Amino acid sequence: MTHPQRPRLPPTALVLGAVVSVQVGAAVAKSLFDDAGPAGTVLLRVGFAALVLWVLWQPRPAAHGRADLRLAAIFGVTLAGMNLAFYEALDRIPLGVAVTLEFVGPLGVAVGASRRALDLLWVVLAGAGILALADLGGGSVDATGVGLALLAGCFWAAYILVNERVGRAFAGGGGLALAMAVAAALLAPVGVADGGGALLDPRVLAIGAAVAMLSSAIPYSLELEALRRIPSGVFGVLMSLEPAVAALAGLALLGEVLGFREWAGIALVVAASAGAARGARITGPVEG
């Protein structure tokens, strides 16, 4: 007796689900800042993600040479820097603004990988959006938060470039599991100093575990399945919706109301990212 095949979700729904999961995870993480601080929260997120990935992939460091392990360590430094910079930015500026500014990293990688003259338009659009969000001279946006979000974007760009090399050096997600463990170890001192005793609170630990699932395990799985079924260019265009989804998550879950200038800046960066992604893949975050 044959059983009917269960219908599968369309790949576009998988990508959008991953985007929503990541941004809901970021909003939930921000709700922990009063208890554990941004550094303590990022330690919980990365620590739980490292544990899940290690159990899932069971990496074997002894099976790799020094060059591969050094690459995994560099990847871990990149992950630690990306996540810490983003969470520290999130402590100072709205979620939608932070994600939009951070998105200059993958946008820069996409534009840099292309040789089309049209990409100059995307650079101009993104620049205009960033200037609108930075509000130079206006004083309504925390300058340190803007700088940290842009720094997180630089780390995100490095993450994309290093990730390609790690994928070639390690089978499956073994390299990512090693790198996440390195990131957790690097974040431990600042995380413990920031979070203190709150990191042992069962409620805080439970929310931290939920953040790890929402921001890492769930979106990673959805994106992996989606990329098996759609071209990477289409994937990139869908991922470019992240800044807008982040702004909506911030509004719905954190009560962060943005003005016309912020929404206009987000729209410009989304348009630039979507245009650039048509010629190059934009990879979703493991951090944000």
N, C-alpha and C positions, 0 to 999 in steps of 0.2 A: 504494500500500500504506500503510495507516494503522498507526501505532505506538501501542501502548497507553500511556495516560497514566500516568506514574509516580505512585504514591501519595504524597500530601503528609503531612507530620507534622501532627497535630492542633495547633491554636493553643495549647492548654494546655501541650503539650510544648515548644513554642517559648518560651513565657514562662518555664517552669521551667528550660529550658536556659539562657536569658539570666541568670536569677538565679544558677544554679550557676556559670556562667562568670565573673560579676562577683566572686563571693565566692572562688572558686579564684584568680582574679587578685589579689585583695587578700591572700590567704594567701601566694602566691608573692612578691608585693611585699614583705611583711614579712620574708621570708627573705633579702632583699637588704639589710636595714637595717644589718647588721654590716659590710657592705662599703661601701655608698654612703650610709648614713644615710637617715632618712626624707625629708629635703628633696631629696637627690640622687636617691633612687628616684622621687619624684613628678615631678622634672624629666624623668627618662627616660620615665616613663609618659606624661606630657602632651606631651613633645616628639615622641615617636614617633607618638602619636595625632594630633597636629597635622599631621605630615608625611603620614600616610595620608589624613586628611580633605582636606588641600589637594590632593593628587593626585587623589582621588576626585571632588571637587566643583569644583575649579578656580575659586575665587571671583574676582571682578573688583571690587576696591575702588573703582576709578575710575568704575564704573557707578552708584555710590550717593552720595547726598548726605551732608552732615555729620551730620545727625540719625541716619541709619541707621548710619553708621560709629561715632558716639558710642555708640549702643545696643550695637553689637557689642563695643566696648571695655569697656563696663560688664559685658556678659556674660562677657568674658574675665577681668575682675577677680573676678567671682563664681566662675568655674571655678577660678581660681588659689587663692582663699581656701578654697573648699570642699575641694579636694584636699589642700592643704598642712595645713589644720587636721585633716582626717581621718587623714592619714598620721602626723602628730605625735601624735595621740591613740592610734593603733594601736601606736606605739612604747612606749606606757605602760600600755595596758590590753588585755585579750583582744579578738580580732576580733569575737566574738559580742556582747560588751558594747558595743564601739565602734559597730557598725552599728545596734544597737538604740537607743542614745542618739541617734545621728544621725537615726534615722527619725522623730524628733519634728518635723523640718522638714516633710516632705511630709504627715505626719499633721495638723499645724497648718493647712496650706493646705487640706486636704480638709475639715476641720471648719469652717474659716473660710468656705468656699464654700457651706456648707450652712446651712439655717435650721431643721433638725429638732431638736426638744427631746431626742430620743434621743441626739444627739451629745454631750450633757453626760455621758452614761454613758461614752462612749469617752474623753473628757478625763479622767474620774476613773480609769478603768482604766490609761490611759497614765501618768498622774501616779503611780499606785501602783507601776507597773512601773519608772519612772525612779527613784523613791525606793529601791526594792529594789536596783537596780543601782548607784546612787550610794553606798549603804551609809553614809549619813551617821553619823558618829561611830564607825563600825566600824573604819575605817583599813585595810581589806583592799583597797580600790580606790584607785588614784592619783587624787587630786582634780584635778590638772592635766589628766590624761587625760580625766576626765569632762567638765571644762569645755571642752576642745578638741573633744570629740565633739559636745557640744551646740552649740558654735560652728559646726562643720561642718554640723549640722542647720539652723541659721539660714541659712547660705549655700545649702544645698540648697533651702530654701523660696524664697529669692530667685532661684535658678536656674530653678525651675519657673515663677515669675511672669514673669521676664525672657524665658525661652525662648518663651513664647507670643507676645510682641511681636516677637522676632527671627524667628519663623516666619512672621509676617505681612509683615515687611519684606524678607526674603531668600527667594529660590527655593531649594527643596531644602535641602541642608545647607550652603549657602554661608556663612550667618551663623555656624553652628557652627564651620566651618573657620577663619573669621577670628578668632572668639573664642578658639579653642584656640591659635592662633598668638600672640595677645596674652597668653594665660595662660602659654605657654611662655617668652615674653620676660620676663614679670614674675618667673617662678620661677627664671630662669637665675642671678641673683646668689647667692641663698640655696642653690640646688641645687649650684652649683659649689663654694661655700664648704664645704658639708657633705660632698659626695661626693669632691671633690678628684680625684686621679689615677685613682681607681677608676672614674670615668665613662668612661675610655678603655680599660678592660679589656674584651677581646672577650667574655668570659663574662658579665660584668655587663651589657654592651650587649645581648647576646642575650636574657638574662632580662628586661631592661627592655622590649625589643621584644615579648616574649611577654606581659608584663603589660599592655602597651598593647592588644594584640589581645584578650586575655581580658576586660579591663575596659572596653573601648570598642568596638572594631570589631565583634566577634562579638555581644555583647548588643544593641548598637544595631540591627544588621541583623535579629536574631531578633525583637526587640520591634516593629520597624517592620512586619514581615510579620504578626505576631500581631495587631496592632491593626487590620489590614485585615479580620480575620475574626472578631473577638470584640468585644462591647461594652466600652467603657472601664471600666465598673464591675467587670466580671469580671476584666479586666486588673489593676485596682487590688487586688482581693482576692488574686489570685495573687502580685502583687508584695509583698504584706504578709508573705509567708513569708521574705523576705530575712533578717531577724534570726535566725530559727531555722537557716536554711541557713548563715549566717555562723558561728554557733556550732558547727555540725557540721564545717564546713571547718576552723575553728580547731582542733577536736579531732583531726580526721583528719590534717591536714597540718602542724600546728604543735605538737601535743601539749598544747593549752590545755584543761585539764580545769576545767569550771565546777561550782560547788556548787548545791545546791537553790535557794538564794536567787536566784542569777543566772538559772537556768532558769525560775524562777517569774516573775521580772521580764520576761524575754524573752517568755514566754507571754502575759503581760498586755498588753505592747505589740503583739504580733502580733494578739491579739484586738481591741484597740482600732483598729489600722490596718485590719484586715479589715472591721470594722463601719463605720468612717468611709468606707472605699473603696466601699462599696455605693452611696453617694450622690454620690461625686466621684472623679475619676481621680487616682491616685497615680502620678507619673511616676518611672521608674527613673533611677538615677544614671548620669551620665557620669563621675563621679569615683570612687566608691568601690569 
